[in-house]
Amino acid sequence: MTASLRVEWWKLRRSRVVLVATALMGLLLPGMGLGFYSVALNGGTGGLAGKAGALLIGEGWVGYLGFVDQISAVALFLGSGVVVAWMFGREHADRTFPALFALPVSRGAIAGAKFVVLTVWLAALTLLVGLVALVLGLAAGVGPVDAALITELLRLLGIGITAGMLALTMGLVASIGRGYLAAIGAMSVIVAAAQVAVLFGTGGWFPFAVPGLLAIAGSEGAPELTAVQVALIPGLTMAGVWATIVWWRRAEVV
């Protein structure tokens, strides 16, 4: 397992896909949040100003990080999902999967190592988004360091954790689909399904809609989430990880 971890960490660290995804999500999401907050606060006549104003849930850290939360709920799932799909799908796309049968390490251990390094990367990415959001907010004079800031940063952390956990399930889709495209297509369908679930008032019971609901929790008109609904996410993630490892153990070359 140690050898597998070293190899998978080397693959992750050297990947341009991971580098670009980390840079875009780490820097772009807080930047977009600040931009939307500025437009919503200062007003305007364009369609963007109207949409930003409708999404504004407060002023100061609540309003600014509220935008970061709403953007991150979707973007972190999609961006992280692409990296997860690359980690598991590249073995098929690069035609290296048959070579794994000749290694002294089991394919299940290799899949487990992929999940370990991805979990570390997802945690670091979430912290990076929070740190950049904090620095940008302080530099822009959004507000002082107070209880509201701590609360909203913890909310952002929760959104990052849940979105990242859900992204890990794309490893199973990429494995079964034997490539990246199946997972990318699945994520597109899932995002659309999450919006429909929220529209019909059942979003809390659809795990992939929960990060978005966490982003607006407590605001006027937002549906309430229960602990059971949030707990569906780690349950789904553990089931997906287990199923992926089992698939890698039993997969055959086709």
C-alpha positions in Angstrom: 0.0 0.0 0.0 2.9 2.4 0.8 4.3 1.9 -2.7 0.9 2.5 -4.2 0.5 5.7 -2.2 3.8 7.0 -3.4 3.0 6.3 -7.1 -0.5 7.7 -6.9 0.7 10.8 -5.1 3.4 11.3 -7.8 0.8 11.0 -10.5 -1.5 13.5 -8.8 1.4 16.0 -8.1 2.7 15.8 -11.7 -0.7 16.1 -13.4 -1.5 19.2 -15.3 -5.2 18.4 -14.9 -4.8 18.6 -11.2 -2.6 21.7 -11.3 -5.1 23.6 -13.5 -8.1 22.4 -11.5 -6.5 23.5 -8.2 -5.5 26.9 -9.5 -8.8 27.6 -11.1 -10.9 26.5 -8.1 -8.6 27.9 -5.5 -8.3 31.4 -7.0 -11.3 31.8 -9.3 -14.1 30.8 -6.9 -13.3 33.4 -4.2 -12.7 36.0 -7.0 -16.0 35.3 -8.6 -17.7 35.5 -5.2 -16.2 38.9 -4.6 -17.1 40.1 -8.0 -20.7 39.1 -7.7 -20.9 40.6 -4.2 -19.5 43.9 -5.5 -22.0 44.0 -8.3 -24.9 43.1 -6.0 -23.9 45.7 -3.5 -23.1 48.6 -5.9 -26.1 47.9 -8.2 -26.2 48.2 -11.9 -28.5 48.1 -14.9 -27.4 44.9 -16.6 -28.9 41.4 -16.3 -25.9 40.3 -14.2 -26.6 43.0 -11.6 -30.2 41.8 -11.3 -29.2 38.2 -10.9 -26.5 39.1 -8.3 -29.0 41.1 -6.3 -31.4 38.2 -6.2 -28.7 35.9 -4.9 -27.5 38.4 -2.2 -28.3 37.0 1.2 -26.8 39.7 3.4 -24.0 42.2 3.7 -20.4 41.9 4.9 -19.0 38.5 5.3 -22.4 36.9 5.1 -23.1 38.4 1.7 -19.6 37.9 0.2 -19.0 34.4 1.5 -22.6 33.6 0.6 -21.7 34.0 -3.0 -18.6 32.0 -2.6 -20.6 29.3 -1.0 -23.2 29.1 -3.7 -20.6 29.0 -6.5 -18.5 26.5 -4.7 -21.3 24.1 -4.0 -21.5 23.3 -7.7 -18.0 24.2 -8.9 -16.2 22.2 -6.3 -18.2 19.1 -7.2 -17.7 19.5 -10.9 -14.0 20.5 -10.7 -13.1 17.8 -8.1 -15.1 15.3 -10.0 -13.0 15.9 -13.1 -9.9 15.2 -11.2 -11.4 12.0 -9.7 -12.5 10.9 -13.1 -9.0 11.5 -14.4 -7.4 9.5 -11.6 -9.5 6.5 -12.3 -10.2 6.9 -16.0 -6.7 7.6 -17.2 -5.7 4.0 -16.6 -8.1 3.1 -19.4 -7.7 6.1 -21.6 -3.9 5.7 -21.5 -4.2 1.9 -21.9 -2.2 1.2 -18.8 -4.9 -0.8 -17.0 -3.8 -4.2 -18.4 -0.3 -3.5 -17.1 -1.6 -3.3 -13.5 -2.3 -7.1 -13.6 1.5 -7.7 -13.7 2.2 -5.6 -10.6 2.9 -7.2 -7.2 0.4 -4.8 -5.7 -3.3 -5.7 -5.9 -5.6 -3.6 -8.0 -7.8 -3.0 -5.0 -4.8 -1.5 -3.1 -4.1 0.8 -6.1 -7.7 2.0 -6.1 -7.6 2.5 -2.3 -4.4 4.5 -2.7 -6.1 6.7 -5.3 -8.8 7.5 -2.8 -6.4 8.3 -0.1 -4.4 10.8 -2.1 -7.6 12.3 -3.6 -8.9 12.8 -0.1 -5.8 14.7 1.0 -5.9 16.8 -2.1 -9.6 17.6 -1.6 -9.0 18.7 2.0 -6.1 20.9 0.9 -8.2 22.4 -1.9 -11.1 23.3 0.5 -8.6 25.0 2.8 -7.1 26.8 -0.1 -10.5 28.2 -1.2 -11.2 29.3 2.3 -7.8 31.0 2.8 -8.0 32.8 -0.6 -11.5 33.9 0.2 -10.4 35.3 3.6 -7.4 37.1 2.1 -9.5 38.7 -0.7 -12.2 39.7 1.7 -9.8 41.4 4.1 -8.0 43.1 1.2 -11.3 44.4 -0.1 -12.5 45.6 3.3 -15.6 43.3 3.3 -15.6 43.4 7.1 -13.7 42.8 10.3 -12.7 39.5 11.8 -15.7 38.6 13.8 -18.1 35.8 14.6 -19.9 36.1 11.3 -16.6 35.5 9.5 -15.9 32.4 11.5 -19.4 31.1 10.9 -19.3 31.6 7.2 -15.8 30.1 6.8 -17.0 27.0 8.7 -20.0 26.8 6.3 -17.6 27.0 3.3 -15.6 24.3 4.9 -18.6 22.1 5.2 -19.6 22.7 1.6 -16.1 21.9 0.4 -16.1 18.6 2.4 -19.5 17.5 1.2 -18.9 18.4 -2.4 -15.5 16.7 -2.3 -17.0 13.5 -0.8 -19.7 13.4 -3.5 -17.0 13.9 -6.2 -15.3 10.7 -5.0 -18.3 8.7 -6.1 -17.3 9.6 -9.7 -14.4 7.1 -9.3 -16.9 4.3 -9.7 -18.5 5.8 -12.8 -15.1 6.4 -14.4 -14.1 2.8 -13.6 -17.2 1.2 -14.9 -17.2 3.5 -18.0 -13.5 2.8 -18.5 -12.6 6.4 -19.1 -13.3 10.1 -18.2 -16.3 10.8 -20.4 -18.7 8.6 -18.5 -18.1 10.5 -15.3 -18.2 13.9 -16.9 -21.5 13.0 -18.5 -22.8 11.7 -15.2 -21.9 14.9 -13.4 -23.8 17.0 -15.9 -26.9 14.8 -15.4 -26.5 14.9 -11.6 -26.3 18.7 -11.5 -29.5 19.0 -13.5 -31.2 16.4 -11.4 -30.2 18.3 -8.2 -31.8 21.4 -9.5 -35.0 19.5 -10.3 -35.0 17.9 -6.8 -34.7 21.3 -5.2 -37.4 22.7 -7.4 -39.8 20.0 -6.3 -38.8 20.4 -2.6 -37.1 17.1 -2.3 -33.5 18.4 -2.6 -32.6 17.5 1.0 -33.1 13.8 0.2 -30.9 14.0 -2.9 -27.4 14.0 -1.6 -25.9 15.8 -4.6 -28.2 18.8 -3.9 -27.2 19.1 -0.2 -24.0 21.3 -0.7 -26.2 23.8 -2.5 -28.7 23.8 0.2 -26.0 24.2 2.8 -24.9 27.3 1.0 -28.2 29.1 1.5 -29.2 27.4 4.9 -30.6 30.0 7.3 -31.6 32.5 4.7 -35.2 33.5 4.1 -37.2 30.9 2.3 -34.4 28.3 2.3 -35.5 24.7 3.0 -34.3 23.2 6.3 -31.8 20.3 6.3 -31.9 17.5 8.8 -28.9 15.6 10.2 -30.2 12.5 8.5 -30.2 14.2 5.1 -26.6 15.4 5.6 -25.6 12.0 6.8 -26.6 10.5 3.5 -23.5 12.0 1.9 -20.8 10.1 3.9 -23.0 6.9 3.6 -23.2 7.3 -0.2 -19.5 8.1 -0.4 -18.4 5.1 1.6 -20.6 2.9 -0.5 -19.1 4.3 -3.7 -15.6 3.9 -2.5 -16.2 0.3 -1.4 -17.9 -0.5 -4.8 -15.0 1.1 -6.7 -12.4 -1.0 -4.9 -14.4 -4.1 -5.4 -14.7 -3.4 -9.1 -11.0 -2.8 -9.4 -10.4 -6.2 -7.7 -12.7 -8.1 -10.0 -12.2 -6.1 -13.3 -11.0 -7.9 -16.3 -9.2 -6.7 -19.4 -11.6 -6.1 -22.3 
